[in-house]
Amino acid sequence: SSEWLHHWAENAPDRCFLAERAGAGWREVGYAETLQQVRSVDAALLARGMGPGTPILILSGNGVDHGILSLAAHYVGIPTVPVAEQYSLIPGAQTQLEYVVGLIDPKMIFAVDGDTFGKAMSMPQMAGREAVVSRNVPDGATSFAELLAGDGAVDVDAARAQVGPDSVVKILMTSGSTSAPKGVMTTHRMMCANQTMLSDALPFLRTHPPRIVDWLPWNHVFGGSHNFNMMLANGGSLYVDEGKPVPALIGKSVENNRLVSATMAFNVPVGFAMMRDAMREDAALRESYFRDLDMLFYAGASLPQDVWRDLSDMAMEVRGDVP
């Protein structure tokens, strides 16, 4: 997957790859900047002696620093283990986090915010593991900015040369809803084969770069492998939506979709239903949502016919056709 990053850093260096909200606008990171940050973080990781046997546990959800750290680890063969935020934030779920830590024995733990994830990072099971935090860095933890500073004495290219198709990229944990979570390994070969299949099935991905405003979590295959890698493989842009299809957070998704017009919309049926409800009274949202849309894709249960009909009617209103 590092070949994708190099390709787009050379051919579309200033195009946004990852973005997250920053005040009224976005913090955007282009492809060339992403590659530079990835290699700097790699130098810092390698200087710590990290490699295939030293996984990185990622506690917090989608975000630019999460994406940079993951790509850096994958670039030099260090597995990442992203887990559901609930494992850290819901007291009753922390037994699952304890189990995962014992199962994978990570050398490094990452969370974007030390205040939000401080309790989880101070669990006894975390002792002896380096904690890396982007903001509100607690005592004894490492700032993510320190990783970005790199280490000029490390040969990143030599480490990258040891990574092959069957190197493990990440370990995704099953939900643990019926038993303890199980680790499912993902390799570079698996990710590349998946994206080749997708671009063959959806040839428009090759003709113009995709753009998504997406909340689907990166600790799942849908958000973290399918969607994230689709943007990376095709020179696309992923705008992280911190909203969710729940009443308390859908307003954030509405705002983000007003700000950015996506070319693809990925969601679950309830998410599309809630966006449909918001668009009924919001002409600006309808126009932004459908103006550039090539495809609407849902996973899970069937999309109710009334939701599909209403979305189709709105698309026709905005652009005269249905994506």
C-alpha positions as CSV (number, residue, x, y, z in Angstrom):
1,S,0.0,0.0,0.0
2,S,3.0,2.3,0.3
3,E,3.2,2.3,-3.5
4,W,-0.1,4.1,-3.6
5,L,1.1,6.8,-1.3
6,H,4.3,7.3,-3.3
7,H,2.3,7.4,-6.6
8,W,-0.1,10.1,-5.4
9,A,2.6,12.1,-3.6
10,E,4.4,12.4,-6.9
11,N,1.4,12.9,-9.2
12,A,-1.0,14.9,-7.0
13,P,1.2,16.2,-4.2
14,D,-1.1,19.0,-3.0
15,R,-4.4,17.1,-3.3
16,C,-6.0,16.5,0.1
17,F,-5.8,13.0,1.3
18,L,-7.0,13.2,4.9
19,A,-9.0,15.9,6.6
20,E,-10.7,16.5,10.0
21,R,-12.6,19.4,11.4
22,A,-10.6,22.3,12.8
23,G,-12.9,25.0,14.1
24,A,-15.2,26.3,11.3
25,G,-13.1,24.6,8.6
26,W,-10.9,21.6,8.1
27,R,-7.4,20.5,8.9
28,E,-6.3,19.1,5.5
29,V,-3.2,17.0,4.8
30,G,-2.1,16.6,1.2
31,Y,-0.4,13.5,-0.3
32,A,3.1,14.9,-0.3
33,E,2.8,16.1,3.3
34,T,1.3,12.7,4.3
35,L,4.3,10.9,2.8
36,Q,6.8,13.2,4.6
37,Q,5.0,12.8,7.9
38,V,4.8,9.0,7.4
39,R,8.5,8.7,6.9
40,S,9.3,10.9,9.8
41,V,7.1,8.9,12.1
42,D,8.7,5.7,10.7
43,A,12.2,6.9,11.7
44,A,11.0,7.5,15.2
45,L,9.3,4.1,15.4
46,L,12.3,2.3,14.0
47,A,14.6,4.1,16.4
48,R,12.6,2.5,19.2
49,G,13.3,-0.9,17.8
50,M,9.8,-1.5,16.6
51,G,8.9,-4.0,13.9
52,P,6.6,-6.9,13.0
53,G,6.6,-8.2,16.6
54,T,5.7,-4.9,18.3
55,P,2.1,-4.0,17.4
56,I,0.6,-0.5,18.1
57,L,-2.7,-0.4,19.8
58,I,-4.9,2.5,18.7
59,L,-7.6,3.4,21.2
60,S,-9.2,6.5,19.6
61,G,-11.3,6.7,16.5
62,N,-10.9,8.2,13.0
63,G,-8.6,11.2,12.6
64,V,-5.6,12.6,10.8
65,D,-3.0,11.5,13.3
66,H,-4.5,8.1,13.6
67,G,-4.3,7.8,9.8
68,I,-0.7,9.1,9.7
69,L,0.5,6.7,12.4
70,S,-1.3,3.7,10.8
71,L,0.3,4.4,7.4
72,A,3.7,4.9,9.0
73,A,3.4,1.5,10.7
74,H,2.2,-0.2,7.6
75,Y,5.1,1.4,5.6
76,V,7.7,-0.5,7.6
77,G,5.9,-3.6,8.6
78,I,4.6,-2.7,12.1
79,P,1.0,-4.1,12.7
80,T,-1.6,-1.7,14.0
81,V,-4.6,-2.8,16.1
82,P,-7.4,-0.3,16.1
83,V,-10.1,-1.0,18.6
84,A,-13.6,0.4,19.2
85,E,-13.5,3.6,21.3
86,Q,-16.1,2.1,23.5
87,Y,-13.5,-0.3,24.9
88,S,-11.8,2.7,26.5
89,L,-14.8,5.0,27.2
90,I,-17.4,2.7,28.6
91,P,-16.4,1.3,32.0
92,G,-18.2,-2.0,31.5
93,A,-16.4,-2.6,28.2
94,Q,-12.9,-2.2,29.6
95,T,-12.6,-5.9,30.2
96,Q,-12.6,-6.3,26.5
97,L,-9.7,-3.8,26.3
98,E,-7.8,-5.7,29.0
99,Y,-8.3,-8.9,27.0
100,V,-7.0,-7.4,23.7
101,V,-3.9,-6.0,25.4
102,G,-3.1,-9.4,26.8
103,L,-3.7,-11.0,23.5
104,I,-1.6,-8.8,21.2
105,D,1.0,-7.4,23.8
106,P,1.4,-4.0,22.1
107,K,4.6,-2.0,22.6
108,M,2.9,1.3,21.9
109,I,-0.5,2.7,22.7
110,F,-2.0,5.7,20.8
111,A,-4.9,8.0,21.6
112,V,-5.7,11.4,20.2
113,D,-6.6,13.0,23.5
114,G,-5.1,12.3,26.9
115,D,-8.1,13.7,28.8
116,T,-10.6,11.5,27.0
117,F,-8.6,8.3,27.0
118,G,-6.5,8.9,30.1
119,K,-8.3,6.4,32.3
120,A,-7.8,3.6,29.7
121,M,-4.2,4.5,29.2
122,S,-3.5,4.3,32.9
123,M,-4.9,0.8,33.3
124,P,-2.4,-1.6,35.0
125,Q,-2.2,-3.6,31.8
126,M,-0.7,-0.6,30.0
127,A,2.3,-0.4,32.3
128,G,5.6,-0.6,30.5
129,R,4.1,0.4,27.1
130,E,4.8,3.7,25.5
131,A,1.8,5.9,25.4
132,V,1.6,8.4,22.5
133,V,-1.0,11.2,22.6
134,S,-1.8,14.1,20.2
135,R,-3.2,16.6,22.6
136,N,-3.6,17.0,26.4
137,V,-0.5,14.8,26.8
138,P,-0.4,13.3,30.3
139,D,2.8,13.1,32.4
140,G,5.0,10.2,31.2
141,A,3.4,10.0,27.7
142,T,5.0,10.9,24.4
143,S,3.6,13.7,22.3
144,F,2.7,12.7,18.7
145,A,4.7,15.7,17.7
146,E,7.8,14.0,19.0
147,L,7.2,11.1,16.5
148,L,6.7,13.6,13.7
149,A,10.2,15.0,14.5
150,G,11.6,11.7,13.3
151,D,15.2,10.5,13.7
152,G,17.7,11.3,11.0
153,A,20.0,8.4,11.8
154,V,17.4,5.7,10.8
155,D,17.3,4.1,7.3
156,V,13.6,4.0,6.6
157,D,14.0,2.7,3.1
158,A,15.9,-0.4,4.3
159,A,13.0,-1.2,6.6
160,R,10.5,-0.6,3.9
161,A,12.4,-3.0,1.6
162,Q,11.7,-5.8,4.1
163,V,7.9,-5.4,3.7
164,G,6.2,-7.7,1.3
165,P,2.7,-8.8,0.1
166,D,2.3,-11.2,3.1
167,S,3.5,-8.8,5.7
168,V,0.7,-8.2,8.3
169,V,-0.7,-4.6,8.1
170,K,-3.1,-4.7,10.9
171,I,-5.1,-7.0,13.3
172,L,-8.8,-6.2,13.4
173,M,-10.6,-7.4,16.4
174,T,-14.0,-9.1,16.1
175,S,-16.8,-7.5,18.2
176,G,-16.6,-9.8,21.1
177,S,-20.4,-9.8,21.4
178,T,-20.7,-13.5,21.9
179,S,-17.2,-14.4,23.2
180,A,-13.8,-12.7,23.7
181,P,-12.6,-10.6,20.7
182,K,-10.6,-12.5,18.2
183,G,-7.8,-11.0,16.1
184,V,-8.1,-11.2,12.3
185,M,-4.9,-10.5,10.4
186,T,-4.9,-8.3,7.3
187,T,-1.9,-8.4,4.9
188,H,-0.8,-6.0,2.1
189,R,-1.8,-8.6,-0.5
190,M,-5.3,-8.7,0.9
191,M,-5.7,-5.0,0.8
192,C,-4.3,-4.6,-2.7
193,A,-6.4,-7.4,-4.1
194,N,-9.5,-5.9,-2.6
195,Q,-8.8,-2.5,-4.1
196,T,-8.0,-4.0,-7.6
197,M,-11.4,-5.8,-7.5
198,L,-13.2,-2.6,-6.5
199,S,-11.7,-0.4,-9.2
200,D,-12.5,-3.1,-11.8
201,A,-16.1,-3.2,-10.6
202,L,-16.3,0.6,-10.3
203,P,-14.2,2.0,-13.2
204,F,-15.2,5.6,-12.5
205,L,-12.8,5.4,-9.6
206,R,-10.0,5.5,-12.1
207,T,-11.3,8.4,-14.1
208,H,-11.7,11.0,-11.4
209,P,-10.5,10.9,-7.7
210,P,-13.2,10.0,-5.2
211,R,-14.1,12.2,-2.2
212,I,-16.0,11.0,0.9
213,V,-17.3,12.5,4.1
214,D,-17.2,9.4,6.2
215,W,-17.9,8.4,9.8
216,L,-17.5,4.6,9.5
217,P,-15.0,3.4,12.1
218,W,-11.5,2.4,11.1
219,N,-11.5,-0.5,13.5
220,H,-14.0,-2.2,11.1
221,V,-13.3,-3.6,7.6
222,F,-15.9,-1.3,6.0
223,G,-14.4,2.0,7.2
224,G,-10.8,1.2,7.9
225,S,-10.0,-1.1,4.9
226,H,-12.6,-0.6,2.2
227,N,-13.1,3.1,2.5
228,F,-9.7,4.3,3.7
229,N,-7.8,2.3,1.1
230,M,-10.2,3.2,-1.7
231,M,-9.2,6.8,-1.2
232,L,-5.5,6.0,-0.9
233,A,-5.5,3.6,-3.9
234,N,-7.3,6.1,-6.2
235,G,-5.9,9.4,-5.1
236,G,-9.1,10.3,-3.3
237,S,-9.8,12.5,-0.3
238,L,-11.2,11.3,3.0
239,Y,-13.0,13.9,5.2
240,V,-13.5,12.5,8.6
241,D,-17.0,12.9,9.8
242,E,-17.1,13.0,13.6
243,G,-20.9,12.6,13.5
244,K,-22.8,9.4,13.8
245,P,-26.3,8.2,12.8
246,V,-27.7,8.8,16.3
247,P,-29.8,11.7,17.4
248,A,-27.1,13.4,19.4
249,L,-24.5,13.4,16.6
250,I,-26.4,13.4,13.3
251,G,-26.2,17.2,13.4
252,K,-22.4,17.0,13.0
253,S,-22.8,14.8,9.9
254,V,-25.3,17.3,8.5
255,E,-22.9,20.2,9.0
256,N,-19.9,18.3,7.5
257,N,-21.9,17.3,4.4
258,R,-22.9,20.9,3.9
259,L,-19.3,21.9,3.9
260,V,-18.0,19.2,1.5
261,S,-19.7,17.6,-1.5
262,A,-18.7,14.0,-1.7
263,T,-18.6,11.9,-4.8
264,M,-19.5,8.7,-2.9
265,A,-21.7,8.2,0.2
266,F,-21.2,5.2,2.4
267,N,-23.6,4.6,5.3
268,V,-25.9,2.2,7.0
269,P,-29.6,2.3,6.3
270,V,-30.5,4.2,9.5
271,G,-27.8,6.8,8.6
272,F,-29.3,7.3,5.1
273,A,-32.8,7.6,6.7
274,M,-31.6,10.3,9.1
275,M,-29.8,12.2,6.4
276,R,-33.0,12.0,4.3
277,D,-35.0,13.5,7.1
278,A,-32.5,16.4,7.5
279,M,-32.5,17.1,3.7
280,R,-36.3,17.4,3.6
281,E,-36.1,20.9,5.1
282,D,-32.6,21.8,4.1
283,A,-32.1,22.7,0.4
284,A,-28.4,23.6,0.9
285,L,-27.7,20.2,2.3
286,R,-29.6,18.5,-0.6
287,E,-27.6,20.5,-3.1
288,S,-24.2,19.8,-1.5
289,Y,-25.0,16.1,-0.9
290,F,-26.1,15.2,-4.4
291,R,-24.2,17.7,-6.6
292,D,-21.1,15.6,-7.2
293,L,-22.4,12.2,-6.1
294,D,-21.4,9.2,-8.3
295,M,-22.6,6.4,-6.0
296,L,-24.6,5.8,-2.8
297,F,-23.6,2.6,-1.0
298,Y,-25.2,1.0,2.1
299,A,-24.3,-2.0,4.2
300,G,-26.3,-4.0,6.6
301,A,-30.1,-4.5,6.4
302,S,-32.0,-3.5,3.3
303,L,-32.6,0.2,2.7
304,P,-36.3,0.9,3.2
305,Q,-38.1,1.6,-0.1
306,D,-39.4,5.0,1.1
307,V,-35.9,6.1,2.0
308,W,-34.6,5.1,-1.4
309,R,-37.5,6.7,-3.2
310,D,-37.0,10.0,-1.3
311,L,-33.3,10.1,-1.9
312,S,-33.8,9.4,-5.6
313,D,-36.4,12.2,-5.9
314,M,-34.0,14.6,-4.2
315,A,-31.1,13.6,-6.5
316,M,-33.4,14.2,-9.5
317,E,-34.3,17.6,-8.1
318,V,-30.7,18.6,-7.7
319,R,-29.1,17.2,-10.8
320,G,-31.7,15.7,-13.1
321,D,-30.5,12.1,-12.7
322,V,-29.9,9.5,-10.1
323,P,-26.3,8.5,-9.2
